Amino acid sequence: MRLADFILDNMETILEEWEAFAATLLPAAAGMTSLALRDDAKQILEAVAKDLSTPQTKEAQAEKSKGR
């Protein structure tokens, strides 16, 4: 299974784990709602999965590996 597929297939489980982790980040997480703890995590995971699924040239791969 490709990582992008894994992320998409397990999105809710990943988000639940993220929420549980984020709730431990005290004092910042104290009193935060589930929605606030998840913040933009779903959109971030979707963007990562999309990027992982996008074909790249060797040049693009090299540039991305250098943070460009």
PyMOL commands that set and color helices and strands:
alter all, ss='L'
color gray80, all
select helices_A, chain A and resi 3-9+11-22+34-38+41-53+58-65
alter helices_A, ss='H'
color red, helices_A
deselect
rebuild
show_as cartoon
